[in-house]
Amino acid sequence: MTELYNYRDLIVALVARDLKVRYKRSAIGFVWTMLQPLLMMLVFEIVFSSVFRFKMEVGNYAVYALSGVLFWNFFSQSIVASMNSLRGNAGLLKKLPVPREVFPLATVISGVLNLVFALIPLFLILVVTRHPLTPALLFLPVAIFLAALFTLGAGLLLSPLAVFFSDTVELVGVLLTALMYLTPVIYPKEIVPEKYLWIVRYNPLRSILETFRDPIHQGEIPPLSHLSVCAAIAVAVFILGAWVFRKTSDRIPFYI
């Protein structure tokens, strides 16, 4: 950690560059961060309530779906960006003796900032739909930290694989799509048939997602038992990812 702190200026520069590159060719810039999840939420609303005419018994479905989409966008985009971060900074890696962890770390920090920007339309939806604004919203920084820790661990675990095996990014992209539908991002877990409920119950992403969404949609801080499981999952994935990254990082310059 001390080594990474010494390179904090580089991390800040990488985060700033990531944000600029992401919106350089966008006519509306950071507004797209807020507009894109809103459009996705509207699509889900139309599909479930109009096309399939399926009533979602989750209270305010707009808030439920939008908070799930925001979490999923942060997680999936940060994972893919982390896997591309080492090859994308190959020139810098070969020229400077910097800790290789700074590149996945910078992508996750960039993702967190985008998530914070995307919370703006979510809060507008809360106000417009008169959804209760409870003190539990103050818990969001903790929930975002746990989500970021989990995502960073997964990014550290997968980014060396993306260097060693070029097809990893494409494969993980397909797996992320499947994982989204195995996680109650846009549907409540209560509608899952009993024989398949174990898939959702033992899905670690479900715990991270609910810790983020419960303060927003339910207006409640997750129970301590659930929060403990979520924290244990996030810490375990981070430790595993950091260990794998350290074990393989010396080989990375030979493959990029």
Number of C-alpha atoms within 10 A of each C-alpha: 5 7 10 16 11 12 13 14 11 16 22 15 11 20 21 13 13 18 17 13 11 12 15 12 9 11 9 11 14 17 14 15 20 20 15 14 22 20 12 15 23 13 11 18 18 13 13 16 13 11 10 9 10 10 10 17 11 15 11 16 21 21 22 23 25 28 26 23 21 27 21 19 17 23 26 19 15 26 29 22 23 30 26 21 24 24 21 14 14 14 12 12 18 12 8 8 8 16 14 20 21 21 26 29 25 26 27 26 19 23 25 20 14 18 19 15 16 26 17 14 17 21 16 12 17 18 12 9 12 10 18 12 15 14 12 16 18 12 17 17 12 12 25 20 15 23 25 23 22 26 28 29 27 24 30 28 26 23 29 26 17 22 22 15 11 12 11 18 21 12 11 18 15 11 11 18 11 11 16 16 12 19 22 21 24 22 20 15 15 12 11 15 9 9 7 10 15 11 14 17 13 10 15 17 25 20 23 25 25 24 26 27 27 21 21 27 27 20 16 16 23 21 10 9 8 15 18 12 14 25 20 14 19 25 16 15 22 22 19 14 22 18 15 16 22 15 11 13 15 10 12 19 15 9 12 15
